[in-house]
Amino acid sequence: MASFESPDVRIQDVMSVTPIIIKKTNTVSKAASLMKESGVGSLVVLDEAGELEGIITEMDIVFKTVAEGLDPKEVKVKNIMSSPVKTISGIKSIRDAADLMARHGIRRLPVIRGGNMIGIITENDIIEMSPALLDITREYARIRYPEDIERYTESKEIETSGYCESCKVYSERLTTVEGQLLCPECYR
């Protein structure tokens, strides 16, 4: 098995094999309740045949429903889900997943094998395995995709969620300080 800090760990070794699923005909209110109950930030949407059709995230709910003044009890998942969905093979490395996430500005990737979804990997899964990998891939994306340079500049603080590299406590507000992801308590 690869070491804890190795970015060459396979996705299938760290992904969640039990993503929470919702029907596209359910309401956004139902989706939000399911996310809260399950302690997750996204739900996978499958079609009637069990094929991956979309993904709905907490940000979809906030930006596409709440911020628009729409009633979450009336809006259907199909109206705000992201589709088509970027996917990745389980045999790829977490470095590949981090690169794909950085290039497309996403935090979750359904994992496929033979055309079927077998799990989901999140930015937090990657941070848990290799915290430094997130900064490396963001820098790589900045160099490869100059149009995104403002997004990753040093002068702009970017916060993410994951485990603090100093105190090892989970935080929703990690900031890169001298190459380390630190929580607000550790970078003061």
RAZIRA-V928849 format. One record per helix or strand. SS is the DSSP state (hx for helix, st for strand). FROM is the first residue (numbers start at 1). LEN is the number of residues. If there is no record, write none. Layout:
ss=SS from=FROM len=LEN
ss=SS from=FROM len=LEN
This chain:
ss=st from=10 len=1
ss=hx from=11 len=3
ss=st from=16 len=1
ss=st from=21 len=2
ss=st from=27 len=1
ss=hx from=28 len=11
ss=st from=42 len=5
ss=st from=52 len=6
ss=hx from=58 len=9
ss=st from=76 len=1
ss=hx from=77 len=4
ss=st from=82 len=1
ss=st from=87 len=3
ss=st from=93 len=1
ss=hx from=94 len=11
ss=st from=108 len=6
ss=st from=116 len=7
ss=hx from=123 len=7
ss=hx from=131 len=14
ss=hx from=146 len=7
ss=st from=159 len=5
ss=st from=170 len=8
ss=st from=180 len=3
